[in-house]
Amino acid sequence: MYGVHMRHSAAAISLFCFLFFHPDLHSAQHIILVHGLGRSTLSMHFLGKYLEKEGFVVHNFGYNSTSDSIPVFSISLLREVWKYGRTDTLFFVTHSMGGIVVRHLLTRLARTQLPCTILRVVMLAPPNRGSPWADVFVKNPVANFLLGPSLAMLTADTHSFVNRLGPVPFATGVIAGEYDAKVPPAQAHCPGEKGFFIAPCGHTFIMDNDFVRKKTLLFLKTGQF
């Protein structure tokens, strides 16, 4: 009987340690990656692997970026956020329009009770002030059909959707590409940003630049570039 009691006690202790000290269940640091318009989770895959090696639990959020509007995508992302618990710390790393999806989400979430702690956000090449590329293609019926309703929301017009969003309510760092024609550095600035950095790269593959990855990691860990 004594041996059985000891085995049950050991099992209980093991379960306690698993529940309270397992890194994925207690105080886990999660990163949600959000890709841009016309892209998929594959575009963020290697950045995700890099961040996993640095100890983060990475979730690559996928959505059909050409099918609907930014508010619809942010609602889908909201459902993802509500999967986390009060002991979780959550970060976002975004590319291009993914930054606008998160920005819309966070301005809405700022007025509600969050299920977890949102610590920092890193936006890569975000069209926070609109994109001259969107200004051109929004006039093309074929481009509008292929890229969907979100395209018109990303124009640089002062009254466009993106230019009517409020300041970010969480610590946000922005990395712009020096050679980015789709979102020039001046268009990437975000109201309320805590850090801004210009990297020697373009738009499409900014997330695969080694220097950008290191700067992303630095901001996630310290809140500055």
SULUR-V966483 format. One record per residue. SS is DSSP state (@ for helix, = for strand, . for the rest). PHI is phi in whole degrees, 0 to 359 (none if undefined). OMEGA is omega in radians with two decimals (NA if undefined). Layout:
ss:phi:omega
SS:PHI:OMEGA
SS:PHI:OMEGA
This chain:
ss:phi:omega
.:none:-3.14
@:297:-3.14
@:295:3.10
@:297:3.13
@:299:3.14
@:295:3.14
@:294:3.11
@:295:3.12
@:295:3.13
@:296:3.12
@:295:3.14
@:294:3.12
@:296:3.13
@:297:3.12
@:295:3.11
@:301:-3.13
@:296:3.13
@:297:-3.07
@:291:-3.00
@:260:-3.10
@:237:3.09
.:293:-3.02
.:297:-3.12
.:276:-3.06
.:245:-3.07
.:229:3.08
.:53:-3.13
.:287:3.07
=:257:-3.07
=:255:3.01
=:241:2.99
=:258:3.07
=:268:-3.13
=:229:-3.08
.:281:-3.07
.:258:-3.09
.:293:3.12
.:75:-3.14
.:244:3.12
.:220:3.12
@:298:3.13
@:300:-3.11
@:293:-3.11
@:255:-3.00
@:299:-3.04
@:288:3.03
@:297:3.11
@:298:3.11
@:297:3.11
@:298:-3.11
@:289:3.06
@:297:3.13
@:295:3.12
.:271:3.00
.:101:3.12
.:272:2.98
=:268:-2.98
=:256:3.09
=:236:-3.08
=:265:-3.05
=:282:3.14
.:249:3.08
.:205:-3.13
.:277:-2.91
.:295:-3.12
.:259:-3.00
.:267:-3.00
.:205:-3.06
.:262:-3.12
@:301:3.11
@:301:3.10
@:295:3.12
@:295:-3.12
@:291:3.07
@:293:3.08
@:298:3.13
@:291:3.09
@:300:3.11
@:299:3.11
@:293:-3.13
@:298:-3.10
.:287:3.04
.:280:-3.08
.:269:-3.09
.:254:-3.04
.:292:3.13
.:269:-3.10
.:271:2.98
=:251:-3.01
=:241:3.04
=:239:3.00
=:237:2.94
=:232:-3.00
=:234:3.01
=:233:3.02
.:53:-3.09
@:298:3.08
@:303:3.09
@:295:3.13
@:286:3.07
@:299:3.14
@:291:3.13
@:298:3.08
@:296:3.12
@:299:-3.05
@:288:3.08
@:291:3.06
@:281:-3.11
@:293:-3.11
.:299:-3.12
.:259:3.14
.:232:3.08
.:280:-3.07
.:272:3.12
.:282:-3.10
.:212:3.12
=:268:3.04
=:267:-2.99
=:264:-3.06
=:216:3.13
=:228:3.00
=:241:3.11
=:253:3.09
=:257:3.10
.:51:-3.12
.:276:3.11
.:278:-3.07
.:295:3.08
.:247:-3.13
.:91:-3.09
.:235:3.06
@:297:3.06
@:297:3.10
@:293:3.12
@:302:-3.11
@:283:-3.00
@:284:3.13
.:293:3.13
.:275:-3.09
.:258:-3.10
@:302:-3.14
@:294:3.12
@:296:3.10
@:298:3.13
@:294:-3.07
@:287:-3.03
@:263:2.99
.:85:-3.02
.:297:-3.08
@:290:-3.10
@:304:-3.11
@:294:3.14
@:282:-3.05
.:256:-3.14
.:288:-3.09
.:274:3.09
.:303:-3.07
.:297:-3.13
.:257:-3.13
.:289:-3.11
.:306:-3.05
@:294:-3.13
@:276:3.07
@:254:3.09
.:285:-3.14
.:280:3.12
.:293:-3.13
.:289:-3.09
.:269:3.12
.:233:-3.12
=:301:-3.03
=:234:3.04
=:246:-3.10
=:242:3.02
=:245:3.13
=:252:3.11
=:266:-3.12
.:300:-3.08
.:252:-3.09
.:276:3.11
.:273:3.14
.:286:3.10
.:227:3.10
.:302:-3.09
@:311:-3.12
@:296:-3.12
@:273:-3.06
@:271:-3.11
.:304:-3.12
.:241:3.08
.:302:-3.14
.:89:-3.12
.:298:3.11
.:261:3.14
=:202:3.12
=:218:-3.10
=:218:3.09
=:253:-3.12
=:257:-3.12
.:282:-3.13
.:203:3.12
.:261:-3.02
.:264:-2.88
.:298:-3.06
.:243:-3.13
@:301:-3.09
@:289:-3.13
@:262:3.11
.:282:-3.08
@:301:-3.13
@:295:3.12
@:295:3.12
@:300:-3.13
@:294:3.11
@:292:3.08
@:299:3.13
@:299:3.14
@:300:3.14
@:290:3.12
@:300:-3.08
@:275:-2.98
@:241:-3.08
.:82:3.08
.:207:-3.12
.:266:NA
